[in-house]
Amino acid sequence: MTEINKLITNNIAVWSSAVQAKRATGRGTSKKIRFVGIESLRNLIVELALQGKLTHQETSDTPSKQLVEKVNAKRAQLIKNKLLKKQKSKVSFEPTTKPYSIPSNWCWSSIGELCELAPKNELADECEVSFIPMPLISTSYSGSHGHELKKWAEVRKGFTQFADGDIGLAKITPCFENSKAAVFSGLKNGVGSGTTELHVARPLIKEINPRYLLLFLKSPLFLRVGESKMTGSAGQKRVPKDFFSTFSLPLAPEEEQSRIVAKVSELMSLCDQLEQQTEASIDAHQVLVEELLTTLTNSQNAQDFQQNWTRIAEHFDLLFTTEHSIEQLKKTILQLAVMGKLVPQDPTDEPASDLLKKIAQEKEQLIKDKVIKKQKTLPVISNEEMPFDLPKSWKWARLGEIGITSTGKTPSTKVPEYFGGDIPFIGPGQISPSGQLLQEDKTLTEEGLTQSVTANANDLLMVCIGGSIGKSTLANKAIGFNQQINAVSPLRIDPHYLHIAVSTDSFYSSVISKASGSATPIINRSKWEELLVPVAPLAEQTRIISKTNDLIALCEGIKHGLNNAGDIKVKLASSIVGSALS
């Protein structure tokens, strides 16, 4: 036991440093962290507990075979007294596999051998009971749960019944894989009912500790094999009752069950503390990085900017050590790019004001030639609207001023001839959070494209509704797009510069501020066209694109190195777990 304790305590740095960022589904990056090392430590604790390697075996403990004999006698008595139904066909509880060795005073058994399955309760209809839907069952090792109060008459039929001391296991995906399971306690009148997606077991004798059985149901081996045994269609897969009732369970003596439950509870509490400390440290690091990077975008002049950058550069290796910190650095690079702080201005460049005049003249000619319709006059930009100051040669413009805008459309799905051609048709799901155009899952025919809206190569596409509002990309060829996306075909503005501009946090903030709806934000096209874009001289746009691409590539290289180091830490944690169990 001393060696096992050392294995856990001597590798605290490994457990706490093996972390992975959870992937964001919307625009931007997620701050959420998955503590892979601590997850591995929790799994290791449970595996060791169920192999008899976490606590001392005592010679005075009653061998677990005697518990099984007592269970069998109790089952026979209950059947004789007609309090328990006899199995229609003889079920063998003898495990077909013994996945690892166990102490000599333990024995192999199963949930079905030790418990009554799917027990029923007898109660007056007017009594109040606890009702527990699936969301109120936790995934924690404590097996905790919440409850609602209902009359027994309301929930007696059509739901799963249980009582204090019963063990419930979620049988449906993904709840099973997420380890939703509980030992029911504190139920109103000692009785409850709840979701039908539970397997429930009631120990036949008090010497079987339900919290020990809960550990077994939450063990990595049980969950891994159970997942492979699930039946049913995707999204509706369930763990069969036979697996739940017959999978090999290492049964410890009564006294050792209690010692194991207490030890695991103690160690899980330490894991919780370690996770909280690690999370607090990561949070503090993220705040520090964000505060220091903000000083760059808030710099008042070149001297101030140089001082702020020097402060960051001196501690670069300490600051940019996580994927999140690198993503924040990338965002700052984009923001500095469109503030005119990334590359020097050249006084010989044609100013942005002249560029905007040429764009206006070109649009007038397109209207005159009836290529596009005349758009409504956009409001004059006020000083109050400008989110930050620009260099003298730059100019603010509204998105609708610098190109030809459009909103997508989905062809009628009732006409099969519109679909299945060679032309990609995209929705928000085909625009990645990082601004990449992903593989389409639908295509249009030439006829179908006439019923949609066309975006040509280098047109900018942006999601304008839902949780991924603000995601943007550039079309790489002629494609169709749906009504959840707005597009702008830039005139004389470099599309790659425009993509940088709309990928900044400041532009995203303007999208959100103009959007309506809280649960499902949406920005209509007229408001979208009024959003402000900082326009640099065309020559400077080219320099900005080049510099930005170089710096983003460096960031990606650093992130790749960090991810490789993170993978090594995760593998190291896994290796330690493997060595402990071998």
C-alpha positions as CSV (number, residue, x, y, z in Angstrom):
1,M,0.0,0.0,0.0
2,T,2.9,2.3,0.7
3,E,4.1,2.0,-2.9
4,I,0.7,2.8,-4.2
5,N,0.4,5.8,-2.0
6,K,3.8,7.0,-3.2
7,L,2.7,6.4,-6.8
8,I,-0.2,8.8,-6.3
9,T,1.6,11.5,-4.2
10,N,4.9,11.5,-6.0
11,N,3.3,12.2,-9.3
12,I,1.1,15.2,-8.3
13,A,2.9,17.4,-10.9
14,V,2.0,14.9,-13.7
15,W,-1.6,14.6,-12.6
16,S,-2.1,18.4,-12.4
17,S,-0.1,19.3,-15.6
18,A,-1.8,16.9,-18.0
19,V,-4.7,19.2,-19.2
20,Q,-6.4,19.7,-22.5
21,A,-8.5,22.6,-23.7
22,K,-12.1,21.8,-24.6
23,R,-13.0,22.7,-28.1
24,A,-15.2,25.6,-28.8
25,T,-18.2,25.2,-31.1
26,G,-19.0,28.8,-31.8
27,R,-16.7,31.7,-32.8
28,G,-13.5,32.0,-30.8
29,T,-11.9,29.6,-28.3
30,S,-13.1,27.9,-25.1
31,K,-11.6,28.7,-21.7
32,K,-12.8,25.4,-20.4
33,I,-10.2,22.9,-19.5
34,R,-10.3,19.1,-19.3
35,F,-8.1,17.8,-16.5
36,V,-7.0,14.7,-18.2
37,G,-4.3,13.8,-15.6
38,I,-6.7,14.2,-12.7
39,E,-9.3,12.1,-14.6
40,S,-6.6,9.4,-14.9
41,L,-5.9,9.6,-11.2
42,R,-9.5,9.2,-10.3
43,N,-9.8,6.2,-12.6
44,L,-6.6,4.8,-11.1
45,I,-8.0,5.1,-7.6
46,V,-11.2,3.2,-8.5
47,E,-9.3,0.5,-10.4
48,L,-6.9,0.0,-7.5
49,A,-9.8,-0.1,-5.0
50,L,-11.6,-2.8,-7.0
51,Q,-8.4,-4.9,-7.2
52,G,-7.8,-4.8,-3.4
53,K,-4.7,-2.6,-3.8
54,L,-5.9,0.5,-2.2
55,T,-6.6,-0.7,1.4
56,H,-5.1,-3.3,3.7
57,Q,-6.7,-6.8,3.8
58,E,-7.4,-7.9,7.4
59,T,-7.3,-11.6,8.3
60,S,-10.2,-11.0,10.7
61,D,-12.5,-10.0,7.8
62,T,-15.2,-12.5,7.0
63,P,-14.5,-13.9,3.5
64,S,-16.8,-12.5,0.8
65,K,-17.9,-16.1,-0.2
66,Q,-19.9,-16.2,3.0
67,L,-21.6,-13.0,1.9
68,V,-22.7,-14.7,-1.3
69,E,-24.0,-17.7,0.7
70,K,-26.0,-15.3,2.9
71,V,-27.4,-13.5,-0.2
72,N,-28.4,-16.8,-1.8
73,A,-30.1,-17.9,1.4
74,K,-32.0,-14.6,1.6
75,R,-33.0,-14.9,-2.0
76,A,-34.4,-18.4,-1.5
77,Q,-36.3,-17.2,1.6
78,L,-37.8,-14.2,-0.3
79,I,-38.9,-16.5,-3.1
80,K,-40.4,-19.0,-0.7
81,N,-42.4,-16.1,1.0
82,K,-43.4,-14.9,-2.5
83,L,-41.7,-11.5,-1.9
84,L,-39.4,-12.1,-4.8
85,K,-40.2,-13.7,-8.1
86,K,-38.3,-16.9,-9.1
87,Q,-36.3,-16.7,-12.3
88,K,-38.2,-18.2,-15.2
89,S,-35.0,-19.8,-16.4
90,K,-31.8,-20.4,-14.4
91,V,-29.4,-17.5,-14.8
92,S,-25.7,-18.2,-14.2
93,F,-24.0,-15.5,-12.2
94,E,-20.7,-17.2,-12.4
95,P,-18.4,-14.7,-14.2
96,T,-17.3,-15.8,-17.6
97,T,-14.1,-13.7,-17.3
98,K,-11.9,-12.7,-14.5
99,P,-10.1,-9.6,-15.8
100,Y,-7.5,-9.4,-13.0
101,S,-6.5,-11.2,-9.8
102,I,-8.1,-10.3,-6.5
103,P,-7.2,-11.0,-2.8
104,S,-7.8,-14.5,-1.5
105,N,-10.6,-13.5,0.8
106,W,-12.5,-11.8,-2.0
107,C,-14.6,-13.6,-4.6
108,W,-16.2,-12.9,-8.0
109,S,-19.9,-12.2,-8.1
110,S,-22.3,-9.9,-10.0
111,I,-25.0,-7.2,-9.5
112,G,-27.6,-9.8,-10.4
113,E,-26.4,-12.2,-7.8
114,L,-26.2,-9.7,-5.0
115,C,-29.3,-7.6,-5.7
116,E,-32.9,-7.6,-6.6
117,L,-33.3,-6.0,-10.1
118,A,-36.0,-3.4,-11.0
119,P,-37.5,-3.5,-7.5
120,K,-41.1,-2.2,-6.9
121,N,-42.5,-0.2,-4.0
122,E,-45.8,-0.3,-2.2
123,L,-47.2,3.0,-1.0
124,A,-50.5,4.9,-0.6
125,D,-51.3,7.0,-3.7
126,E,-51.7,10.2,-1.7
127,C,-48.1,10.0,-0.2
128,E,-45.4,12.4,-1.4
129,V,-42.3,10.8,-2.9
130,S,-39.1,12.0,-4.6
131,F,-39.1,12.2,-8.4
132,I,-35.7,12.1,-10.2
133,P,-35.4,12.9,-13.9
134,M,-32.0,12.2,-15.6
135,P,-30.7,15.8,-15.3
136,L,-30.8,15.5,-11.5
137,I,-28.5,12.5,-11.4
138,S,-24.8,13.5,-11.2
139,T,-21.7,12.0,-12.8
140,S,-19.6,12.4,-9.6
141,Y,-18.2,9.5,-7.7
142,S,-20.3,10.5,-4.7
143,G,-23.4,9.2,-6.5
144,S,-25.4,12.4,-5.5
145,H,-28.7,13.4,-7.0
146,G,-31.4,16.0,-6.6
147,H,-35.2,15.4,-6.6
148,E,-38.6,16.9,-7.1
149,L,-41.7,16.2,-5.0
150,K,-44.6,14.4,-6.5
151,K,-47.7,12.4,-5.4
152,W,-47.1,8.7,-5.6
153,A,-50.3,8.4,-7.8
154,E,-48.6,10.7,-10.4
155,V,-45.4,8.7,-10.8
156,R,-46.3,5.1,-9.7
157,K,-46.8,4.0,-13.3
158,G,-44.7,4.7,-16.4
159,F,-41.5,5.4,-14.5
160,T,-38.7,3.5,-12.8
161,Q,-39.2,2.9,-9.1
162,F,-36.5,2.9,-6.4
163,A,-36.0,3.4,-2.6
164,D,-33.3,4.7,-0.2
165,G,-30.2,2.5,-0.6
166,D,-30.9,1.4,-4.1
167,I,-28.3,1.9,-6.9
168,G,-29.4,3.4,-10.2
169,L,-27.4,3.3,-13.4
170,A,-28.2,5.3,-16.5
171,K,-28.5,2.9,-19.4
172,I,-28.9,5.2,-22.4
173,T,-26.2,7.0,-24.4
174,P,-24.5,9.4,-23.6
175,C,-25.6,9.3,-20.0
176,F,-24.1,5.8,-19.5
177,E,-20.7,6.8,-21.0
178,N,-20.7,9.9,-18.8
179,S,-21.1,7.7,-15.8
180,K,-24.5,9.0,-14.5
181,A,-25.2,6.7,-11.6
182,A,-26.4,7.2,-8.0
183,V,-27.1,5.6,-4.6
184,F,-30.5,6.9,-3.8
185,S,-30.8,8.6,-0.4
186,G,-32.9,11.2,1.4
187,L,-35.9,10.3,-0.6
188,K,-39.3,11.6,0.6
189,N,-40.9,8.8,2.6
190,G,-37.8,6.7,1.6
191,V,-39.3,6.1,-1.9
192,G,-38.8,7.5,-5.3
193,S,-39.6,7.2,-9.0
194,G,-37.9,8.7,-12.1
195,T,-36.5,8.4,-15.6
196,T,-37.2,5.1,-17.3
197,E,-33.6,5.1,-18.6
198,L,-32.3,3.5,-15.4
199,H,-31.2,0.1,-14.4
200,V,-31.9,-0.2,-10.6
201,A,-30.5,-2.7,-8.1
202,R,-31.5,-3.3,-4.5
203,P,-28.9,-5.2,-2.3
204,L,-30.5,-8.2,-0.8
205,I,-28.6,-8.0,2.5
206,K,-27.4,-5.0,4.4
207,E,-23.8,-6.3,4.4
208,I,-23.6,-5.4,0.7
209,N,-22.5,-1.7,0.7
210,P,-24.4,0.1,-2.1
211,R,-21.6,2.7,-2.4
212,Y,-19.1,-0.1,-3.1
213,L,-21.4,-1.3,-5.9
214,L,-21.5,2.3,-7.2
215,L,-17.7,2.3,-7.4
216,F,-17.9,-0.8,-9.5
217,L,-20.5,0.7,-11.8
218,K,-18.3,3.8,-12.3
219,S,-15.1,1.9,-12.9
220,P,-13.4,2.4,-16.3
221,L,-13.5,-1.3,-17.1
222,F,-17.3,-1.6,-16.5
223,L,-17.9,1.6,-18.6
224,R,-15.6,0.6,-21.4
225,V,-17.0,-2.9,-21.8
226,G,-20.5,-1.7,-21.3
227,E,-20.2,0.8,-24.1
228,S,-19.1,-2.0,-26.4
229,K,-22.2,-4.0,-25.4
230,M,-24.8,-1.3,-26.1
231,T,-27.6,-2.1,-28.5
232,G,-30.0,0.0,-30.5
233,S,-29.7,2.8,-33.1
234,A,-27.4,5.9,-32.9
235,G,-28.6,8.3,-30.2
236,Q,-30.8,5.6,-28.7
237,K,-28.2,3.0,-27.7
238,R,-28.7,1.3,-24.3
239,V,-26.8,-1.0,-22.0
240,P,-28.6,-4.4,-21.9
241,K,-30.0,-5.6,-18.6
242,D,-28.0,-8.8,-18.9
243,F,-24.7,-7.0,-19.0
244,F,-25.7,-4.9,-16.0
245,S,-26.7,-7.9,-14.0
246,T,-24.0,-10.4,-15.0
247,F,-20.7,-8.5,-15.6
248,S,-17.9,-9.8,-13.3
249,L,-17.9,-7.9,-10.0
250,P,-14.9,-8.3,-7.6
251,L,-16.6,-8.6,-4.2
252,A,-14.7,-7.5,-1.1
253,P,-15.5,-8.7,2.5
254,E,-18.1,-6.5,4.2
255,E,-15.6,-4.7,6.4
256,E,-13.2,-4.0,3.6
257,Q,-16.0,-2.6,1.4
258,S,-16.5,0.1,4.1
259,R,-12.8,0.8,4.2
260,I,-12.6,1.0,0.4
261,V,-15.6,3.4,0.2
262,A,-14.0,5.6,2.9
263,K,-10.6,5.6,1.3
264,V,-11.9,6.4,-2.1
265,S,-14.0,9.2,-0.7
266,E,-10.9,10.7,1.0
267,L,-8.8,10.4,-2.2
268,M,-11.6,11.8,-4.4
269,S,-11.8,14.8,-2.1
270,L,-8.1,15.3,-2.6
271,C,-8.6,15.1,-6.4
272,D,-11.2,17.7,-6.1
273,Q,-8.8,20.0,-4.2
274,L,-6.1,19.4,-6.7
275,E,-8.4,20.2,-9.6
276,Q,-9.6,23.4,-7.9
277,Q,-6.0,24.5,-7.3
278,T,-5.0,23.7,-10.8
279,E,-8.0,25.5,-12.2
280,A,-7.3,28.6,-10.0
281,S,-3.7,28.7,-11.2
282,I,-4.8,28.4,-14.9
283,D,-7.4,31.1,-14.4
284,A,-4.9,33.5,-12.8
285,H,-2.5,32.8,-15.7
286,Q,-5.2,33.5,-18.3
287,V,-6.2,36.8,-16.5
288,L,-2.5,37.9,-16.4
289,V,-2.0,37.2,-20.1
290,E,-5.2,39.0,-21.1
291,E,-4.4,42.0,-19.0
292,L,-0.8,42.3,-20.4
293,L,-2.0,41.9,-24.0
294,T,-4.7,44.5,-23.5
295,T,-1.9,47.0,-22.7
296,L,-0.7,46.6,-26.2
297,T,-4.0,47.5,-27.9
298,N,-4.5,50.3,-25.4
299,S,-1.1,51.9,-26.0
300,Q,-1.4,55.6,-26.6
301,N,1.7,56.1,-28.8
302,A,4.7,54.2,-30.2
303,Q,6.9,54.7,-27.1
304,D,4.1,53.4,-24.9
305,F,3.6,50.4,-27.2
306,Q,7.3,49.6,-27.2
307,Q,7.4,49.6,-23.4
308,N,4.4,47.4,-23.1
309,W,5.7,44.9,-25.7
310,T,9.2,44.8,-23.9
311,R,7.5,43.9,-20.7
312,I,5.7,41.0,-22.4
313,A,8.7,39.9,-24.5
314,E,10.9,39.6,-21.3
315,H,8.5,37.0,-19.9
316,F,7.3,35.4,-23.1
317,D,8.2,31.8,-22.2
318,L,6.3,32.1,-18.9
319,L,3.3,33.8,-20.3
320,F,2.5,31.8,-23.4
321,T,2.5,28.3,-22.1
322,T,-1.1,27.2,-22.8
323,E,-3.3,26.9,-25.9
324,H,-5.6,29.6,-24.6
325,S,-2.7,32.1,-24.1
326,I,-1.6,31.5,-27.7
327,E,-5.1,32.0,-29.0
328,Q,-5.3,35.3,-27.0
329,L,-2.0,36.3,-28.6
330,K,-3.4,35.6,-32.1
331,K,-6.4,37.7,-31.3
332,T,-4.2,40.6,-30.2
333,I,-2.1,40.3,-33.4
334,L,-5.4,40.6,-35.5
335,Q,-6.5,43.6,-33.4
336,L,-3.1,45.4,-33.6
337,A,-3.2,44.7,-37.4
338,V,-6.4,46.7,-37.9
339,M,-5.4,49.5,-35.5
340,G,-2.4,50.3,-37.6
341,K,0.0,49.1,-34.9
342,L,1.5,46.0,-36.6
343,V,3.3,47.5,-39.5
344,P,4.7,51.0,-40.0
345,Q,2.7,53.5,-42.1
346,D,4.3,54.7,-45.4
347,P,3.5,58.3,-46.2
348,T,3.8,57.6,-49.9
349,D,0.9,55.2,-49.8
350,E,-2.4,56.3,-51.4
351,P,-4.7,57.2,-48.4
352,A,-7.7,55.2,-47.7
353,S,-10.0,58.2,-48.4
354,D,-9.0,58.0,-52.0
355,L,-9.5,54.3,-52.1
356,L,-13.1,54.7,-50.7
357,K,-13.8,57.4,-53.3
358,K,-12.8,54.9,-56.1
359,I,-15.0,52.2,-54.5
360,A,-18.0,54.6,-54.5
361,Q,-17.4,55.5,-58.1
362,E,-17.2,51.9,-59.1
363,K,-20.5,51.1,-57.3
364,E,-22.1,54.0,-59.1
365,Q,-21.0,52.6,-62.4
366,L,-22.3,49.2,-61.5
367,I,-25.7,50.7,-60.6
368,K,-25.7,52.7,-63.9
369,D,-24.9,49.6,-65.8
370,K,-27.7,47.8,-63.9
371,V,-25.4,45.2,-62.6
372,I,-26.5,45.9,-59.0
373,K,-29.5,47.8,-57.5
374,K,-29.1,51.1,-55.9
375,Q,-28.8,50.6,-52.1
376,K,-30.2,52.7,-49.4
377,T,-28.0,55.5,-48.2
378,L,-25.9,54.5,-45.2
379,P,-25.7,56.8,-42.1
380,V,-22.8,59.2,-41.8
381,I,-20.2,57.8,-39.4
382,S,-20.1,59.8,-36.1
383,N,-17.1,60.2,-33.8
384,E,-19.0,58.4,-31.1
385,E,-19.3,55.3,-33.2
386,M,-15.6,54.9,-33.8
387,P,-14.3,52.2,-31.4
388,F,-10.6,53.4,-31.6
389,D,-8.4,55.9,-33.3
390,L,-6.8,55.2,-36.7
391,P,-3.6,56.4,-38.3
392,K,-4.1,59.5,-40.4
393,S,-3.9,57.7,-43.7
394,W,-6.7,55.3,-42.7
395,K,-10.5,55.7,-42.7
396,W,-13.5,54.2,-41.1
397,A,-16.1,52.8,-43.5
398,R,-19.4,50.8,-43.2
399,L,-19.3,47.3,-44.4
400,G,-22.0,48.0,-47.0
401,E,-19.9,50.8,-48.5
402,I,-16.9,48.7,-49.4
403,G,-18.6,45.9,-51.5
404,I,-21.7,44.3,-52.8
405,T,-23.7,42.5,-50.0
406,S,-26.2,39.7,-50.2
407,T,-28.0,37.2,-48.0
408,G,-28.1,33.5,-48.7
409,K,-31.1,31.4,-49.7
410,T,-31.9,27.6,-49.6
411,P,-33.5,26.2,-52.8
412,S,-36.8,24.3,-52.3
413,T,-36.0,20.9,-50.9
414,K,-39.1,19.6,-52.7
415,V,-37.3,19.9,-56.0
416,P,-34.7,17.1,-56.1
417,E,-33.3,18.5,-59.4
418,Y,-31.8,21.4,-57.4
419,F,-29.5,19.2,-55.4
420,G,-26.7,16.6,-56.0
421,G,-24.6,18.6,-58.5
422,D,-21.0,19.7,-58.3
423,I,-21.6,23.1,-56.6
424,P,-21.0,23.3,-52.9
425,F,-23.9,24.6,-50.7
426,I,-23.0,25.7,-47.2
427,G,-24.5,26.7,-43.9
428,P,-22.9,27.9,-40.6
429,G,-21.6,24.4,-39.9
430,Q,-19.2,24.6,-42.9
431,I,-17.5,27.7,-41.4
432,S,-15.0,26.8,-38.7
433,P,-14.4,28.9,-35.6
434,S,-10.9,29.6,-36.9
435,G,-12.3,30.9,-40.2
436,Q,-11.7,27.9,-42.5
437,L,-14.2,26.8,-45.1
438,L,-15.0,23.2,-44.4
439,Q,-16.2,20.3,-46.6
440,E,-19.8,20.8,-47.7
441,D,-22.4,18.2,-46.9
442,K,-24.8,19.3,-49.6
443,T,-24.3,20.3,-53.3
444,L,-26.3,22.1,-55.9
445,T,-26.9,21.7,-59.6
446,E,-26.5,24.7,-61.9
447,E,-30.3,25.0,-61.8
448,G,-30.3,24.8,-58.0
449,L,-27.7,27.6,-57.8
450,T,-30.1,29.9,-59.6
451,Q,-32.6,29.3,-56.7
452,S,-29.9,30.2,-54.1
453,V,-27.3,33.0,-53.9
454,T,-23.8,32.8,-55.4
455,A,-20.6,33.7,-53.5
456,N,-17.6,33.8,-55.8
457,A,-14.0,33.2,-54.9
458,N,-12.7,35.7,-52.3
459,D,-16.2,36.8,-51.3
460,L,-16.5,37.1,-47.5
461,L,-19.2,35.0,-45.8
462,M,-20.4,35.5,-42.2
463,V,-22.8,33.7,-40.0
464,C,-25.5,36.1,-38.8
465,I,-27.6,34.0,-36.5
466,G,-27.3,31.6,-33.5
467,G,-24.5,30.6,-31.2
468,S,-21.9,30.8,-34.0
469,I,-22.8,34.3,-35.1
470,G,-19.8,36.2,-36.3
471,K,-17.9,33.2,-37.7
472,S,-16.5,34.2,-41.1
473,T,-14.5,32.8,-44.0
474,L,-13.6,33.5,-47.7
475,A,-15.1,31.5,-50.5
476,N,-12.5,29.6,-52.5
477,K,-14.7,29.2,-55.6
478,A,-18.3,29.7,-56.7
479,I,-20.7,28.3,-54.0
480,G,-24.2,28.6,-52.8
481,F,-25.0,29.5,-49.2
482,N,-28.1,29.5,-47.0
483,Q,-30.1,32.3,-45.4
484,Q,-28.2,32.1,-42.1
485,I,-25.2,33.7,-43.9
486,N,-24.5,37.2,-45.2
487,A,-21.9,37.8,-47.8
488,V,-19.9,40.8,-49.1
489,S,-18.0,40.9,-52.4
490,P,-15.3,43.5,-51.7
491,L,-14.5,46.2,-54.2
492,R,-10.8,47.2,-54.4
493,I,-10.4,46.1,-50.7
494,D,-8.1,43.1,-50.3
495,P,-10.5,40.3,-49.2
496,H,-7.8,38.8,-46.9
497,Y,-7.4,42.1,-45.2
498,L,-11.2,42.3,-44.8
499,H,-11.2,38.8,-43.3
500,I,-8.6,39.9,-40.7
501,A,-10.7,43.0,-39.9
502,V,-14.0,41.0,-39.3
503,S,-12.1,38.4,-37.3
504,T,-11.1,40.8,-34.5
505,D,-12.8,40.9,-31.1
506,S,-13.7,44.6,-31.7
507,F,-15.7,43.7,-34.8
508,Y,-17.3,40.7,-33.1
509,S,-18.4,43.0,-30.2
510,S,-20.1,45.3,-32.7
511,V,-21.9,42.3,-34.3
512,I,-23.3,41.3,-30.8
513,S,-24.2,44.9,-29.9
514,K,-26.3,45.2,-33.1
515,A,-27.8,41.8,-32.9
516,S,-31.3,41.2,-31.5
517,G,-32.5,38.3,-29.4
518,S,-30.8,36.9,-26.4
519,A,-31.3,33.1,-26.6
520,T,-30.7,33.1,-30.4
521,P,-28.9,36.3,-31.5
522,I,-29.5,37.5,-35.0
523,I,-28.3,40.5,-37.0
524,N,-30.3,41.5,-40.0
525,R,-28.6,42.6,-43.2
526,S,-29.3,46.3,-42.9
527,K,-27.7,46.5,-39.5
528,W,-24.9,44.2,-40.7
529,E,-24.2,46.6,-43.6
530,E,-23.8,49.5,-41.1
531,L,-21.0,47.8,-39.1
532,L,-17.7,49.7,-39.1
533,V,-14.5,48.4,-40.7
534,P,-11.1,50.2,-40.4
535,V,-9.8,50.7,-44.0
536,A,-6.0,50.9,-44.5
537,P,-4.3,52.2,-47.6
538,L,-4.3,49.3,-50.2
539,A,-0.5,49.0,-50.1
540,E,-0.5,48.8,-46.3
541,Q,-3.2,46.1,-46.5
542,T,-0.8,44.0,-48.4
543,R,1.9,44.5,-45.7
544,I,-0.5,43.8,-42.9
545,I,-1.6,40.5,-44.5
546,S,2.0,39.4,-44.9
547,K,3.0,40.3,-41.4
548,T,-0.2,38.8,-39.9
549,N,0.2,35.6,-41.7
550,D,3.9,35.3,-40.5
551,L,3.0,36.0,-36.9
552,I,-0.1,33.6,-36.9
553,A,2.1,30.9,-38.4
554,L,4.6,31.4,-35.5
555,C,1.8,31.2,-33.0
556,E,0.6,28.0,-34.6
557,G,4.1,26.6,-34.4
558,I,4.3,27.4,-30.7
559,K,0.8,25.9,-30.1
560,H,1.8,22.7,-32.0
561,G,4.8,22.4,-29.7
562,L,2.6,23.0,-26.6
563,N,0.1,20.4,-27.8
564,N,2.9,17.9,-28.4
565,A,4.2,18.5,-24.8
566,G,0.7,18.2,-23.5
567,D,0.2,14.9,-25.4
568,I,3.4,13.7,-23.7
569,K,2.1,14.6,-20.3
570,V,-1.2,12.8,-21.0
571,K,0.7,9.8,-22.2
572,L,2.9,9.9,-19.1
573,A,-0.1,10.0,-16.8
574,S,-1.6,7.1,-18.7
575,S,1.7,5.2,-18.4
576,I,1.8,5.7,-14.7
577,V,-1.8,4.3,-14.5
578,G,-0.8,1.3,-16.6
579,S,2.3,0.6,-14.4
580,A,0.2,0.8,-11.2
581,L,-2.4,-1.7,-12.6
582,S,0.1,-4.2,-14.1
